[in-house]
Amino acid sequence: MRMQLSASASARRIAAAVVALASGLVLVSAQSQNREPPRAARMLASAAGTATGPTVGQPATLGEPDSATDFQVRIESVQRPSRQGLDVLTIEEVMERFGVPGMSVAVIRNFEVHWAKGYGIADAETGMPVDDVTLFQAASISKPVTAMAALAAAEDGRFSLDDDINAILTSWRLPGNGFTAARPVTPRLLFSHTAGLGDGHGFPGYEPQAPRPTPVQILRGDAPSNVGPVTMVRTPLTAMHYSGGGTTIMQLALTDVFGEPFPEIMRTSVLEPAGMTHSTFLQPLPPALDENAARGHRGDGQPMGDARWHVYSAMAAAGLWTNATDLARFAIEVQRSARGDPGRVLTASSAAQMLSPVGVGPFAVGFQIERLGEGWYFSHSGGNWGFVCYLIAHKVKGYGLAVMTNSSGGGVVYREVLERVQRAYGWDALDKPVLR
């Protein structure tokens, strides 16, 4: 009888130990997002036979990864647990499935670039590999970068976000068409796509050797422009209607105010101060930079055509050449400016204009603002001839993601990368409301 009782007590002690160990493992996996698990918790997991980081080629399955490399492996690998869909593929296999030859990725954590990496090849004809500084076309992500330059100019007293745009322009005037008697078109409305413009188009760009229009020719719809004129079709602030023409008006306004070429304005006011050391608005791309630039591809992974890329006169709307690392630095500049860090491009009050919708539609000055799960994020996508990209960052928590691809099929791929990053890093985009 005594032996039976002893055996029973031992069984209970073993069971209790198992419960305690399980609780310790849960503690490891529940650590908050922006710090490493306590050393004691990692030791407990290790003592229980659970790896604290993934082995080579395997995703981490328990606890938080210990290093940037661990996070990379988790994101790049087949996803566990698998929720079907693309979880059964590696990132390279996802790229192949959707005809994306090359990709540039940068992840933001704690207001810094946590890691950045190039995937695949920059040019399907030459086989040149993508590295972490290979240039891609940012397409419409050029717009919020231009918005930062305009806000910096406003801080310097060059104009106000709420000035009548025709009081700023000197080389062209926006016809009101009877819609601006009660409310003028302003930089704030142009950057938030609420000015009442009706162009609604993107810019297909031009072959590198083809004639290119001036900004005024684009706005008027005059040859050799390949898009229609930019005109007023409704009263300002009536509705949000996406307008690349509105940002082109701001390109012209900045050059009128500064009296300098637009790429130079952007270099001195945003790119260099934000640490975007491998970025330029120069169109076409100079030969020295073209040596490490990606080529545009179709959705099947084949070159778009004889030209490697198109050239854009609408530089403010579509003309930025950059990589994911520099795009991440730009997002960090917005985040750090917004929290009032000293020595930033913008003051906190100016950065707030980029993060606060104007009242109609989801856009602030340059960025789209959206609630995902329990978090608020600023973001912008972009698509040029053979390029697709995406930038997203949290308004206050210091994390984000930049993805650039050299294929018109890049949309599915960047969305998959985003989902994997959200899961690996535990973004609040996945959180549900707290129960009452």
C-alpha positions as CSV (number, residue, x, y, z in Angstrom):
1,M,0.0,0.0,0.0
2,R,2.8,2.4,0.9
3,M,4.5,1.6,-2.4
4,Q,1.3,2.3,-4.4
5,L,0.9,5.7,-2.6
6,S,4.5,6.6,-3.3
7,A,4.1,5.8,-6.9
8,S,0.9,7.8,-7.1
9,A,2.6,10.8,-5.4
10,S,5.5,10.5,-7.9
11,A,3.1,10.6,-10.8
12,R,1.5,13.7,-9.4
13,R,4.8,15.4,-9.0
14,I,5.8,14.5,-12.6
15,A,2.4,15.8,-13.8
16,A,3.0,19.1,-11.9
17,A,6.4,19.4,-13.3
18,V,5.1,19.0,-16.8
19,V,2.4,21.7,-16.2
20,A,5.1,24.0,-14.9
21,L,7.3,23.4,-17.8
22,A,4.4,24.0,-20.2
23,S,3.6,27.2,-18.4
24,G,7.2,28.3,-18.9
25,L,7.1,27.6,-22.6
26,V,3.9,29.6,-22.9
27,L,5.7,32.4,-21.1
28,V,8.4,32.3,-23.6
29,S,6.0,32.6,-26.6
30,A,4.0,35.4,-24.9
31,Q,6.9,37.8,-24.5
32,S,6.1,41.3,-25.7
33,Q,6.9,42.1,-29.3
34,N,9.8,44.6,-29.1
35,R,12.2,42.9,-26.7
36,E,14.0,39.6,-26.3
37,P,12.6,37.0,-23.9
38,P,14.2,37.0,-20.5
39,R,17.4,35.0,-20.3
40,A,15.8,32.7,-17.7
41,A,12.9,31.9,-19.9
42,R,15.2,31.1,-22.8
43,M,17.3,28.8,-20.5
44,L,14.1,27.0,-19.4
45,A,13.1,26.4,-23.0
46,S,16.6,25.2,-23.8
47,A,16.7,22.9,-20.8
48,A,13.4,21.4,-21.9
49,G,15.0,20.5,-25.2
50,T,13.3,23.3,-27.2
51,A,15.6,25.3,-29.5
52,T,15.8,29.0,-28.8
53,G,16.4,29.7,-32.5
54,P,15.8,27.8,-35.7
55,T,18.3,25.4,-37.1
56,V,19.6,26.3,-40.5
57,G,16.8,26.2,-43.1
58,Q,14.1,25.7,-40.5
59,P,11.6,28.2,-39.1
60,A,11.5,29.0,-35.4
61,T,8.4,27.2,-34.0
62,L,8.4,28.2,-30.3
63,G,9.2,31.4,-28.6
64,E,10.5,34.6,-30.2
65,P,13.4,34.4,-32.6
66,D,16.7,35.5,-31.1
67,S,18.2,37.3,-34.0
68,A,17.4,39.1,-37.3
69,T,18.6,35.9,-39.1
70,D,16.0,33.9,-37.1
71,F,13.3,36.2,-38.2
72,Q,14.4,36.0,-41.8
73,V,14.3,32.2,-41.7
74,R,10.9,32.1,-40.2
75,I,9.5,34.5,-42.9
76,E,11.3,32.8,-45.8
77,S,10.4,29.3,-44.9
78,V,7.3,27.2,-45.3
79,Q,5.0,28.5,-42.6
80,R,4.3,26.5,-39.5
81,P,1.5,26.2,-38.5
82,S,0.3,26.2,-42.1
83,R,-3.0,27.8,-42.9
84,Q,-2.8,26.5,-46.4
85,G,-2.7,28.9,-49.3
86,L,0.8,30.1,-49.9
87,D,2.0,29.0,-46.4
88,V,3.1,25.7,-48.1
89,L,5.7,27.6,-50.2
90,T,9.0,29.3,-49.4
91,I,9.3,33.0,-50.3
92,E,11.5,32.1,-53.3
93,E,8.7,29.7,-54.4
94,V,6.1,32.4,-54.0
95,M,8.2,34.7,-56.2
96,E,8.5,32.0,-58.9
97,R,4.8,31.2,-58.8
98,F,3.9,34.8,-59.5
99,G,6.6,35.7,-62.0
100,V,8.7,38.0,-59.7
101,P,12.4,37.7,-60.7
102,G,13.7,40.0,-58.0
103,M,12.7,41.6,-54.7
104,S,14.1,44.0,-52.1
105,V,12.8,43.7,-48.5
106,A,13.5,45.7,-45.4
107,V,11.9,45.2,-42.0
108,I,11.6,48.0,-39.4
109,R,11.8,47.2,-35.7
110,N,12.2,49.6,-32.8
111,F,12.5,52.6,-35.2
112,E,15.5,51.0,-37.0
113,V,16.1,48.8,-40.0
114,H,16.2,45.4,-38.3
115,W,17.3,43.6,-41.5
116,A,17.3,44.0,-45.2
117,K,17.8,41.6,-48.1
118,G,17.7,41.2,-51.8
119,Y,16.2,38.2,-53.4
120,G,16.4,36.7,-56.9
121,I,17.7,38.5,-60.0
122,A,17.5,42.1,-61.1
123,D,17.4,41.4,-64.8
124,A,16.0,38.2,-66.4
125,E,18.2,38.7,-69.5
126,T,21.6,39.2,-67.7
127,G,20.9,37.2,-64.5
128,M,22.4,40.0,-62.3
129,P,21.5,39.2,-58.7
130,V,19.6,41.6,-56.5
131,D,21.5,42.8,-53.5
132,D,20.3,45.1,-50.6
133,V,21.2,48.3,-52.6
134,T,19.8,47.3,-56.0
135,L,17.6,50.2,-57.3
136,F,13.9,49.7,-58.0
137,Q,11.3,52.2,-59.2
138,A,9.2,53.3,-56.2
139,A,6.4,54.4,-58.5
140,S,3.6,56.1,-56.5
141,I,5.5,55.9,-53.2
142,S,7.2,58.9,-54.7
143,K,4.2,60.9,-53.7
144,P,4.6,60.8,-49.9
145,V,8.3,61.5,-50.3
146,T,7.4,64.6,-52.2
147,A,4.9,65.5,-49.5
148,M,7.7,65.5,-47.0
149,A,9.6,68.0,-49.2
150,A,6.5,70.2,-49.4
151,L,6.1,70.1,-45.6
152,A,9.7,71.0,-45.1
153,A,9.3,74.0,-47.5
154,A,6.2,75.0,-45.5
155,E,8.2,74.9,-42.3
156,D,10.7,77.3,-43.9
157,G,7.9,79.7,-44.8
158,R,8.0,79.1,-48.5
159,F,4.2,78.6,-48.5
160,S,1.4,77.1,-46.4
161,L,-0.4,73.8,-46.8
162,D,-3.6,75.8,-47.0
163,D,-2.5,78.5,-49.5
164,D,-4.3,78.7,-52.8
165,I,-2.1,76.7,-55.2
166,N,-2.5,79.4,-57.8
167,A,-0.8,81.9,-55.4
168,I,2.2,79.5,-55.3
169,L,2.5,78.6,-59.0
170,T,4.2,81.0,-61.4
171,S,4.6,79.0,-64.6
172,W,1.0,77.7,-64.9
173,R,-2.4,78.2,-63.4
174,L,-5.0,75.6,-62.5
175,P,-8.3,76.5,-64.1
176,G,-11.0,76.5,-61.5
177,N,-13.8,75.6,-64.0
178,G,-16.3,77.2,-61.6
179,F,-15.5,74.8,-58.7
180,T,-13.1,76.9,-56.6
181,A,-15.3,80.0,-55.8
182,A,-16.0,78.9,-52.2
183,R,-12.8,76.9,-51.5
184,P,-9.4,77.0,-53.3
185,V,-7.3,74.1,-54.2
186,T,-4.4,73.8,-51.7
187,P,-1.3,71.7,-51.3
188,R,-3.1,69.8,-48.5
189,L,-5.9,68.8,-50.8
190,L,-3.6,67.9,-53.7
191,F,-1.6,65.5,-51.5
192,S,-4.7,64.0,-50.0
193,H,-6.4,63.5,-53.4
194,T,-9.4,65.7,-52.3
195,A,-8.7,68.7,-54.5
196,G,-11.5,67.9,-57.0
197,L,-9.3,66.9,-59.9
198,G,-10.7,64.4,-62.4
199,D,-7.6,62.9,-64.0
200,G,-7.6,59.7,-62.0
201,H,-4.8,58.3,-64.0
202,G,-1.4,57.0,-63.3
203,F,1.6,57.6,-65.6
204,P,2.7,55.0,-68.1
205,G,6.1,56.7,-68.6
206,Y,8.1,56.9,-71.8
207,E,10.8,54.8,-73.6
208,P,14.2,56.1,-72.6
209,Q,14.9,57.6,-76.0
210,A,11.4,59.0,-76.7
211,P,10.5,62.7,-76.4
212,R,9.3,63.6,-72.9
213,P,6.9,66.3,-71.9
214,T,7.5,69.0,-69.4
215,P,5.3,69.1,-66.3
216,V,3.3,71.9,-67.8
217,Q,2.7,69.9,-71.0
218,I,1.5,67.0,-68.8
219,L,-0.9,69.2,-66.9
220,R,-2.3,70.7,-70.1
221,G,-2.4,67.3,-71.9
222,D,-0.2,68.7,-74.7
223,A,2.1,66.5,-76.9
224,P,4.3,64.6,-76.2
225,S,2.3,63.8,-73.1
226,N,0.6,60.4,-73.3
227,V,-2.1,61.3,-70.7
228,G,-5.0,63.7,-70.7
229,P,-5.1,67.1,-69.1
230,V,-5.5,67.7,-65.4
231,T,-8.7,69.5,-64.8
232,M,-11.2,70.3,-62.0
233,V,-14.4,68.3,-62.1
234,R,-15.9,68.9,-58.6
235,T,-15.7,71.3,-55.6
236,P,-12.6,70.8,-53.4
237,L,-13.0,68.5,-50.4
238,T,-16.2,66.9,-51.9
239,A,-14.6,63.4,-52.3
240,M,-11.4,61.5,-52.4
241,H,-10.4,60.7,-56.0
242,Y,-6.9,59.5,-56.5
243,S,-5.0,61.9,-58.7
244,G,-1.4,61.6,-59.9
245,G,-1.9,64.9,-61.6
246,G,-2.4,66.6,-58.2
247,T,1.1,65.6,-57.2
248,T,2.5,66.7,-60.5
249,I,1.0,70.1,-59.8
250,M,3.0,70.1,-56.5
251,Q,6.1,69.1,-58.5
252,L,5.7,72.3,-60.5
253,A,4.9,74.4,-57.4
254,L,8.1,73.3,-55.7
255,T,10.3,74.0,-58.8
256,D,8.5,77.4,-59.2
257,V,9.2,78.2,-55.5
258,F,12.8,77.0,-55.3
259,G,13.9,77.8,-58.9
260,E,15.9,74.5,-59.0
261,P,15.5,71.1,-60.8
262,F,13.1,68.8,-58.9
263,P,15.6,66.0,-58.4
264,E,18.0,68.5,-56.7
265,I,15.2,69.9,-54.4
266,M,14.4,66.3,-53.3
267,R,18.0,65.4,-52.8
268,T,18.7,68.3,-50.5
269,S,15.4,68.5,-48.6
270,V,14.5,64.8,-48.1
271,L,16.8,62.1,-49.5
272,E,20.1,63.2,-47.9
273,P,18.7,64.3,-44.5
274,A,16.7,61.1,-44.2
275,G,19.7,59.0,-44.9
276,M,18.4,57.7,-48.2
277,T,21.9,57.3,-49.6
278,H,21.0,55.1,-52.6
279,S,18.0,57.0,-53.9
280,T,17.4,59.6,-56.6
281,F,14.6,61.3,-58.6
282,L,16.9,61.7,-61.6
283,Q,15.1,60.7,-64.8
284,P,16.4,59.0,-66.8
285,L,18.7,57.1,-64.5
286,P,22.4,58.1,-65.0
287,P,24.6,55.2,-66.3
288,A,26.6,55.0,-63.1
289,L,23.4,54.2,-61.1
290,D,21.9,52.1,-63.9
291,E,24.7,49.6,-63.4
292,N,22.9,48.2,-60.3
293,A,19.3,49.0,-61.3
294,A,16.5,46.4,-61.7
295,R,14.7,45.8,-65.0
296,G,10.9,45.9,-65.3
297,H,9.3,42.5,-65.9
298,R,5.8,41.2,-66.8
299,G,3.7,39.0,-64.6
300,D,5.3,35.9,-66.1
301,G,8.8,37.0,-65.1
302,Q,9.9,37.9,-68.7
303,P,11.2,41.4,-69.6
304,M,8.5,44.0,-70.3
305,G,10.2,44.9,-73.6
306,D,13.4,46.1,-75.2
307,A,13.7,49.0,-72.7
308,R,14.8,48.0,-69.3
309,W,12.6,50.6,-67.7
310,H,10.5,53.6,-68.5
311,V,11.3,57.2,-67.8
312,Y,8.9,59.5,-65.9
313,S,8.5,63.3,-66.3
314,A,6.0,63.2,-63.5
315,M,8.8,62.7,-61.1
316,A,6.9,63.7,-57.9
317,A,4.2,61.1,-58.7
318,A,6.3,58.3,-60.1
319,G,9.9,59.1,-60.5
320,L,11.8,57.8,-57.4
321,W,14.5,55.2,-57.8
322,T,15.4,53.6,-54.5
323,N,15.6,50.3,-52.6
324,A,13.7,48.8,-49.6
325,T,16.4,49.9,-47.1
326,D,16.1,53.5,-48.1
327,L,12.2,53.3,-48.2
328,A,12.4,51.9,-44.6
329,R,14.6,54.8,-43.6
330,F,12.0,57.2,-45.0
331,A,9.3,55.6,-43.0
332,I,11.5,55.7,-39.9
333,E,12.1,59.4,-40.5
334,V,8.3,60.0,-40.4
335,Q,8.0,57.9,-37.2
336,R,10.8,59.7,-35.5
337,S,9.7,63.1,-36.6
338,A,6.2,62.3,-35.3
339,R,7.4,61.4,-31.9
340,G,9.4,64.6,-31.7
341,D,13.0,63.3,-32.0
342,P,15.4,66.2,-32.5
343,G,17.3,66.8,-35.7
344,R,14.7,65.3,-38.0
345,V,13.5,66.5,-41.4
346,L,10.2,67.6,-40.0
347,T,8.9,68.9,-36.6
348,A,6.3,66.7,-34.8
349,S,3.5,69.0,-35.8
350,S,4.5,68.8,-39.5
351,A,4.9,65.0,-39.4
352,A,1.4,64.8,-37.9
353,Q,0.0,66.3,-41.1
354,M,1.4,63.1,-42.9
355,L,-0.4,60.9,-40.4
356,S,-3.8,62.6,-39.9
357,P,-6.5,62.2,-42.6
358,V,-7.8,65.5,-43.9
359,G,-11.4,64.7,-43.1
360,V,-12.6,63.2,-46.5
361,G,-11.2,59.8,-47.5
362,P,-8.4,57.8,-45.9
363,F,-5.5,60.0,-47.0
364,A,-3.4,62.5,-45.0
365,V,-0.8,64.6,-46.6
366,G,0.9,61.9,-48.7
367,F,0.0,58.7,-46.9
368,Q,-3.0,56.5,-46.6
369,I,-4.0,56.0,-43.0
370,E,-5.7,52.8,-42.0
371,R,-6.7,50.8,-39.0
372,L,-5.5,47.2,-39.1
373,G,-6.6,45.0,-36.2
374,E,-5.9,47.2,-33.2
375,G,-3.2,49.3,-34.8
376,W,-3.1,52.4,-36.9
377,Y,-0.7,52.4,-39.9
378,F,0.5,54.7,-42.6
379,S,1.1,53.2,-46.0
380,H,1.4,53.6,-49.8
381,S,1.7,51.2,-52.7
382,G,3.2,51.8,-56.1
383,G,3.1,50.4,-59.6
384,N,5.1,51.5,-62.6
385,W,5.9,49.8,-65.9
386,G,7.2,46.4,-64.7
387,F,7.6,47.4,-61.0
388,V,5.3,46.9,-57.9
389,C,6.1,48.0,-54.4
390,Y,4.7,48.7,-51.0
391,L,5.6,50.6,-47.8
392,I,3.8,50.4,-44.5
393,A,4.7,51.4,-40.9
394,H,3.0,51.8,-37.6
395,K,2.1,55.3,-36.5
396,V,3.6,55.0,-33.0
397,K,5.1,51.6,-32.3
398,G,8.2,51.8,-34.5
399,Y,7.8,48.9,-36.8
400,G,7.1,48.5,-40.5
401,L,8.0,47.0,-43.8
402,A,9.2,48.0,-47.3
403,V,8.9,45.5,-50.3
404,M,10.0,46.3,-53.8
405,T,9.6,44.0,-56.8
406,N,10.6,44.2,-60.4
407,S,7.5,42.6,-61.8
408,S,3.9,43.5,-62.5
409,G,3.0,40.4,-60.6
410,G,4.6,41.7,-57.4
411,G,1.3,42.6,-55.6
412,V,0.6,39.1,-54.5
413,V,4.2,38.6,-53.4
414,Y,4.4,41.8,-51.3
415,R,1.1,40.9,-49.6
416,E,2.4,37.5,-48.7
417,V,5.7,39.0,-47.3
418,L,3.6,41.4,-45.3
419,E,1.5,38.7,-43.8
420,R,4.5,36.6,-42.8
421,V,6.2,39.6,-41.2
422,Q,3.1,40.5,-39.3
423,R,2.9,36.9,-37.9
424,A,6.6,36.6,-37.2
425,Y,6.9,39.9,-35.4
426,G,3.5,39.9,-33.7
427,W,2.2,43.1,-35.2
428,D,-1.0,44.5,-33.6
429,A,-2.5,44.3,-37.0
430,L,-3.4,40.8,-35.9
431,D,-4.8,41.8,-32.5
432,K,-8.5,41.6,-31.6
433,P,-10.2,44.0,-29.3
434,V,-9.8,43.3,-25.5
435,L,-12.9,41.7,-24.1
436,R,-15.0,43.7,-21.6
